Amino acid sequence: MRRLITALFVCVSVCAIVPTWSGEARLDLLGERAQLTATRVMLDRTNPRHVRVGGLTYLGGLALDSRDPAFGGFSSLDVAPAATGNRFTLLSDGGNIVQFDMGADWLPHRVAFTNLPAGPGIGWEKRDRDSESMAIDPKTGQIWVGFENSNMIWRYAPGFARYEARANPDAMRAWPGNGGPEAMTRLPDGRFVVISEEAHARPADWSGSARTRLRTRQALIFSGDPTRSGPAERFAYEPYGRSDPSDVTALPNGDLLVLDRAFRLPFTFSARISRVAARDVAAGRIARGTLIATIDAPLVHDNFEGIDTTVENGQTIVWLVSDDNQMVLERTLLLKFRLDR
C-alpha cells in the first residue's frame, strides 16, 4: 500500500510539473465496429444519360462514408473476385484498411475495418504510415505496400495478418519524402512496377532536353518481390500535362493503366487515365501513354488516387477510388467504368 501511495504521489507531482503534449496528435486508427454507408452518384448530375467519357463507359459509382473519424484518405485500391461479386480492399495514406464485398446491388456486405500491423516508424504520426500504393498477389494473397517519406516497400501476410519483410531499395533512396512510391502494381509475369510521384528521370539516364526531362517521373521494374529481388531497372514515365502519377494497374497483356491527377484553384481535381504499351515497360524506355479519358468538372470529380481492373463477361472493368484527405470539401468516391479501347 505504501508503494502504491508513493507511486500515486510521484505521478501527480510529475503531471503537475510537465506541460501537456503539444506535438502532432496520434494518428487515428479505425475501430473494430465497422460501419459504412454508400450513396449512388452519377457521372454527370445534370444529365443521367451521360455515361461516355473518352474511351470509358460509366457503369455506376458510390460515395462512401462512415461515422468512424479515421475513415477516408484512401490512396490505393484492390478489387478481387468474391462469392457475392467482388472483394474490395481500400488502403488509406494513414495505414487504415477498409474491406467489403459488393455485387450488382451496389450494397457493401461483410464490411471490415483494420489497420496495418506494422510499418515504418512507431506509427504515432501520419508520416510513419504514409502508405500510398499497394499490390496483392491473387494466388498467394501476399500484400506489398509502398510508403512515402521512408521510400520503403513492406510485404504483409494475406489479410494483413502480419508483417513479413521490408526493403529500402537503392533506386528509391533519393526520391522526395513526399513524392515517393505513389504508384505500384504487380505485372502478370510476377514483376513489379513502381512510379515516383515527383522524382524526375535522372540526368544520367536522359538524352533529351532538360525541360522535357522535368516532365518525366522515375519508374522502376523489379524482377520479382521488391523486398527480395536485386537492383531495379529504370525507365521513365511522362504524365499528361501538369499531372502527377497517383496509381497504376496492369492489364492481362502487360499494358499499364496509369492514373494521373492534377489540382487547380479554387478547388478542382482532374484525373487522366492513360494506357502504356507493355513494350515500353522496359529498362531505358520512355513510356508515353495513350490518353484514354479525362475525368474533370463538370463531371463528378475528386482527388482520385487508386485504380484497379477486373474482368466481367470478357469486358475490362476499371475501378477508381478517391482520397478525400478527410476534408469536408472532398468525398470518398468509388467509380466503375468499362474500358472500351
C-alpha positions, 0 to 999 in steps of 0.5 A: 500500500505504501508503494502504491501511495508513493507511486500515486504521489510521484505521478501527480507531482510529475503531471503537475510539473510537465506541460501537456503534449503539444506535438502532432496528435496520434494518428487515428486508427479505425475501430473494430465496429465497422460501419459504412454507408454508400450513396449512388452518384452519377457521372454527370448530375445534370444529365443521367444519360451521360455515361461516355467519357473518352474511351470509358463507359460509366457503369455506376459509382458510390460515395462512401462514408462512415461515422468512424473519424479515421475513415477516408484518405484512401490512396490505393485500391484492390478489387478481387473476385468474391462469392457475392461479386467482388472483394474490395480492399481500400488502403488509406495514406494513414495505414487504415484498411477498409474491406467489403464485398459488393455485387450488382446491388451496389450494397457493401456486405461483410464490411471490415475495418483494420489497420496495418500491423506494422510499418515504418516508424512507431506509427504515432504520426501520419508520416510513419504510415504514409502508405500510398500504393499497394499490390496483392498477389491473387494466388498467394494473397501476399500484400506489398505496400509502398510508403512515402517519406521512408521510400520503403516497400513492406510485404504483409501476410494475406489479410494483413495478418502480419508483417513479413519483410521490408526493403529500402531499395537503392533506386528509391533512396533519393526520391522526395519524402513526399513524392515517393512510391505513389504508384505500384502494381504487380505485372502478370509475369510476377514483376513489379512496377513502381512510379515516383510521384515527383522524382524526375528521370535522372540526368544520367539516364536522359538524352533529351532536353532538360525541360522535357526531362522535368516532365518525366517521373522515375519508374522502376521494374523489379524482377520479382518481390521488391523486398527480395529481388536485386537492383531495379531497372529504370525507365521513365514515365511522362504524365499528361500535362501538369499531372502527377502519377497517383496509381497504376494497374496492369492489364492481362497483356502487360499494358499499364493503366496509369492514373494521373491527377492534377489540382487547380484553384479554387478547388478542382481535381482532374484525373487522366487515365492513360494506357502504356504499351507493355513494350515500353515497360522496359529498362531505358524506355520512355513510356508515353501513354495513350490518353484514354479519358479525362475525368474533370468538372463538370463531371463528378470529380475528386482527388482520385488516387487508386485504380484497379481492373477486373474482368466481367463477361470478357469486358475490362472493368476499371475501378477508381477510388478517391482520397478525400484527405478527410476534408469536408470539401472532398468525398470518398468516391468509388467509380466503375467504368468499362474500358472500351479501347 
